[in-house]
Amino acid sequence: MNKIWGHNITEFQIRFDATQTQNEGPRRLKNLYFIYLIELRAISKVLPFFERQSYLLYTGNKTQDLKTKELLLDILRDAKDFPLHFDENSLFAGDKKQADRLKVRSLAIWIL
């Protein structure tokens, strides 16, 4: 059976439509977007590490190494330029005890 990649409205509705998910779908979409923003922020923060002259990629082909690194940097720069980044400082602001508990819970969720 050949699998075809593309839009699948039926699957989208099954997973995210409020009427088909007992109103869970919109919450799922919000969580998915939240995770996307967190990952985008993490990707943007690693840019300085990969921009270092001393950081090299090894594919076995020097020309390919340079091209691969430039493509990686292009992706990381695009992520950094995204205007609506997640701001981890505002998430963990406020009461220190509550912020620390939130950090621990967030980490536990990521590990699971």
Backbone bond lengths (Angstrom), bond angles and torsions (degrees), N, CA, C in turn:
res aa  C-N    CA-C-N  psi(-1)  N-CA   C-N-CA  omega(-1)  CA-C   N-CA-C  phi
1 M - - - 1.448 - - 1.526 109.32 -
2 N 1.313 117.59 125.49 1.462 122.63 178.19 1.513 109.97 -82.82
3 K 1.313 115.43 129.16 1.458 119.94 176.94 1.519 108.55 -94.01
4 I 1.308 114.97 137.72 1.458 120.71 -179.02 1.518 107.97 -116.34
5 W 1.342 116.11 128.74 1.457 121.80 177.10 1.513 108.98 -89.03
6 G 1.301 115.64 139.97 1.460 119.71 177.44 1.512 110.41 162.61
7 H 1.297 115.92 -168.36 1.456 121.80 179.74 1.522 109.67 -66.89
8 N 1.316 115.85 136.17 1.455 120.98 176.79 1.521 107.01 -134.38
9 I 1.303 115.39 86.23 1.464 121.59 -175.64 1.525 110.90 -61.03
10 T 1.314 116.84 -39.02 1.466 120.22 -179.53 1.525 110.86 -60.63
11 E 1.314 116.83 -47.22 1.472 120.62 179.55 1.521 110.90 -64.65
12 F 1.318 116.85 -40.46 1.462 120.71 177.43 1.526 110.39 -58.89
13 Q 1.321 117.13 -45.31 1.460 120.72 179.89 1.526 111.72 -65.53
14 I 1.314 116.79 -39.96 1.469 120.15 178.92 1.525 110.56 -60.35
15 R 1.323 116.95 -39.36 1.466 120.89 -176.32 1.523 114.54 -87.04
16 F 1.345 117.91 -28.79 1.463 119.20 -169.45 1.525 116.27 -127.69
17 D 1.315 119.45 -14.24 1.456 120.75 179.89 1.534 109.89 -68.16
18 A 1.321 115.59 129.82 1.470 120.55 -176.70 1.520 112.17 -58.16
19 T 1.312 117.51 -39.42 1.471 119.73 -177.08 1.527 112.52 -72.35
20 Q 1.309 117.89 -26.34 1.461 120.46 -178.90 1.526 113.16 -94.51
21 T 1.320 117.34 -6.52 1.472 120.96 -176.57 1.527 112.57 -123.12
22 Q 1.312 117.71 19.65 1.467 122.14 -175.79 1.527 110.56 51.01
23 N 1.322 116.14 46.04 1.474 124.62 179.01 1.532 114.19 65.75
24 E 1.318 117.88 15.98 1.469 121.53 176.57 1.523 111.93 -84.22
25 G 1.314 118.22 -26.37 1.461 122.41 -175.20 1.514 114.74 -55.49
26 P 1.330 119.42 -50.64 1.463 119.52 179.17 1.532 112.66 -60.26
27 R 1.325 117.04 -37.04 1.467 120.16 177.01 1.528 110.26 -65.31
28 R 1.303 116.54 -40.28 1.467 120.51 177.87 1.526 111.01 -61.03
29 L 1.331 115.87 -43.17 1.467 119.10 178.79 1.525 111.56 -63.75
30 K 1.313 117.28 -41.11 1.467 120.43 178.01 1.521 110.09 -62.51
31 N 1.325 117.45 -42.50 1.467 120.72 178.68 1.521 111.12 -64.60
32 L 1.319 116.35 -40.86 1.457 120.84 179.02 1.526 110.67 -62.11
33 Y 1.325 116.52 -43.68 1.463 120.65 179.13 1.529 110.69 -66.43
34 F 1.327 117.23 -39.76 1.465 121.83 178.51 1.532 110.03 -60.66
35 I 1.316 117.03 -45.70 1.467 120.87 178.64 1.526 110.54 -64.02
36 Y 1.321 116.73 -39.75 1.468 121.32 176.68 1.526 110.34 -57.28
37 L 1.328 117.10 -46.16 1.470 120.68 -179.63 1.528 111.62 -64.91
38 I 1.320 117.43 -39.48 1.468 120.93 178.04 1.527 110.07 -63.58
39 E 1.315 116.63 -45.71 1.469 119.89 179.92 1.526 111.49 -66.23
40 L 1.304 116.66 -38.60 1.459 120.56 177.53 1.526 110.22 -61.77
41 R 1.318 116.69 -40.84 1.465 121.68 178.20 1.535 109.86 -63.49
42 A 1.313 116.47 -45.25 1.465 120.32 179.89 1.531 110.60 -61.62
43 I 1.316 116.97 -42.52 1.463 121.25 178.86 1.522 110.60 -62.46
44 S 1.321 116.52 -41.41 1.468 119.57 -178.63 1.525 111.79 -67.74
45 K 1.324 116.92 -28.40 1.463 120.09 -178.18 1.530 113.08 -76.23
46 V 1.323 118.12 -18.89 1.470 119.70 -180.00 1.523 112.51 -87.06
47 L 1.327 117.61 -6.30 1.471 121.01 -177.80 1.530 113.06 -51.43
48 P 1.341 120.17 -49.82 1.473 119.06 -178.41 1.536 113.53 -58.10
49 F 1.318 117.07 -33.68 1.462 120.86 178.85 1.532 110.44 -63.15
50 F 1.317 116.42 -46.71 1.466 120.17 -177.21 1.524 112.73 -77.98
51 E 1.326 118.03 -20.05 1.463 120.97 178.70 1.529 112.31 -75.81
52 R 1.297 117.38 -16.49 1.466 119.46 -178.65 1.527 110.67 -57.89
53 Q 1.300 114.86 138.89 1.466 121.65 178.40 1.526 110.76 -59.09
54 S 1.320 115.67 -33.96 1.465 120.20 -176.21 1.527 113.23 -76.72
55 Y 1.337 117.03 -14.60 1.464 118.71 179.41 1.521 109.24 -81.22
56 L 1.311 115.46 119.86 1.460 121.37 -178.36 1.517 110.13 -123.95
57 L 1.305 115.88 147.71 1.456 122.32 173.29 1.518 107.74 -103.30
58 Y 1.306 117.08 145.73 1.455 120.09 -177.46 1.517 110.17 -124.83
59 T 1.342 115.58 102.64 1.463 120.98 175.10 1.518 110.65 -101.61
60 G 1.331 115.63 -8.07 1.454 120.06 -175.47 1.521 112.48 98.11
61 N 1.311 115.84 -5.64 1.456 121.44 -179.34 1.530 106.86 -132.74
62 K 1.334 116.30 114.90 1.464 120.74 -174.12 1.533 112.55 -57.85
63 T 1.327 117.25 -42.07 1.464 120.90 178.35 1.521 110.46 -63.86
64 Q 1.321 115.92 -43.60 1.462 121.17 178.90 1.530 110.88 -65.85
65 D 1.334 116.92 -35.59 1.467 121.09 177.37 1.524 110.59 -58.41
66 L 1.331 116.92 -48.50 1.468 121.61 -178.96 1.529 111.54 -64.88
67 K 1.316 116.03 -41.97 1.460 120.57 179.83 1.531 110.30 -65.32
68 T 1.320 116.84 -42.92 1.465 121.38 -179.84 1.520 110.95 -63.48
69 K 1.327 116.42 -43.14 1.463 119.52 178.87 1.528 110.56 -63.57
70 E 1.314 117.69 -41.97 1.467 120.43 179.94 1.530 110.97 -64.59
71 L 1.316 117.37 -39.47 1.469 120.45 176.80 1.528 110.73 -64.14
72 L 1.330 116.46 -42.29 1.462 120.88 177.20 1.525 110.53 -60.74
73 L 1.318 116.77 -45.50 1.464 120.40 179.45 1.526 111.59 -64.02
74 D 1.323 117.63 -36.15 1.466 120.62 176.66 1.531 110.74 -60.50
75 I 1.315 116.16 -44.94 1.471 120.61 179.40 1.523 110.28 -63.72
76 L 1.323 116.94 -45.29 1.462 120.98 -178.72 1.525 111.69 -65.51
77 R 1.320 117.07 -37.58 1.474 120.24 177.93 1.531 110.65 -67.60
78 D 1.315 116.77 -38.61 1.470 119.81 176.19 1.526 110.20 -61.35
79 A 1.315 116.14 -42.01 1.469 120.04 178.87 1.522 110.36 -63.50
80 K 1.319 116.86 -41.52 1.465 120.72 -179.85 1.526 111.58 -65.35
81 D 1.322 116.78 -34.77 1.461 121.38 -178.03 1.526 113.63 -78.63
82 F 1.330 117.37 -8.48 1.461 120.45 179.39 1.530 108.70 -61.34
83 P 1.343 117.90 126.37 1.466 120.28 -170.41 1.528 116.05 -75.98
84 L 1.311 118.95 -18.72 1.464 120.26 -173.63 1.521 112.12 -110.66
85 H 1.301 116.28 53.39 1.458 120.58 -178.50 1.506 112.09 -64.65
86 F 1.298 114.37 150.92 1.451 122.56 169.67 1.521 107.73 -68.23
87 D 1.308 117.40 135.67 1.461 120.99 179.95 1.521 109.14 -111.12
88 E 1.329 116.05 97.39 1.462 120.34 -177.25 1.518 112.61 -63.94
89 N 1.326 117.02 -25.62 1.466 119.55 179.18 1.520 111.70 -66.18
90 S 1.317 117.70 -38.41 1.461 119.32 -179.86 1.528 110.93 -74.81
91 L 1.340 117.77 -30.23 1.460 119.99 178.90 1.519 111.03 -65.74
92 F 1.312 116.90 -39.67 1.460 120.83 -175.72 1.525 112.33 -101.64
93 A 1.323 116.94 21.36 1.469 121.17 177.94 1.530 109.05 -84.94
94 G 1.301 115.01 166.56 1.465 119.39 176.99 1.509 111.82 98.84
95 D 1.316 115.30 -145.92 1.459 121.74 -178.26 1.529 110.77 -58.72
96 K 1.322 117.13 123.41 1.466 121.79 -174.57 1.527 112.27 -62.32
97 K 1.337 117.50 -41.42 1.471 119.83 -179.73 1.532 111.06 -63.50
98 Q 1.319 116.30 -44.14 1.461 119.79 178.72 1.529 110.77 -65.04
99 A 1.318 116.22 -41.00 1.462 120.40 179.26 1.525 110.34 -63.02
100 D 1.331 116.96 -42.07 1.468 120.16 178.88 1.528 111.47 -64.21
101 R 1.333 117.03 -40.54 1.473 120.42 177.59 1.533 110.07 -64.15
102 L 1.315 116.28 -41.05 1.459 120.21 179.18 1.531 110.72 -63.71
103 K 1.316 117.00 -40.39 1.469 120.54 177.79 1.522 110.74 -61.71
104 V 1.333 116.68 -44.83 1.466 121.06 -179.21 1.527 110.08 -63.85
105 R 1.324 116.85 -44.92 1.471 120.37 178.93 1.520 111.09 -64.10
106 S 1.315 117.07 -40.65 1.463 120.57 178.80 1.514 110.51 -62.24
107 L 1.310 116.48 -42.95 1.457 120.65 179.23 1.519 110.54 -64.20
108 A 1.335 117.46 -41.78 1.453 121.03 179.85 1.526 110.83 -62.09
109 I 1.316 117.31 -39.05 1.466 121.05 178.74 1.516 110.47 -64.75
110 W 1.345 116.79 -41.85 1.467 120.28 -179.29 1.507 111.69 -66.90
111 I 1.338 116.95 -34.72 1.462 120.32 -179.24 1.524 111.32 -71.12
112 L 1.328 115.52 -37.84 1.460 119.33 179.73 1.512 109.48 -68.12
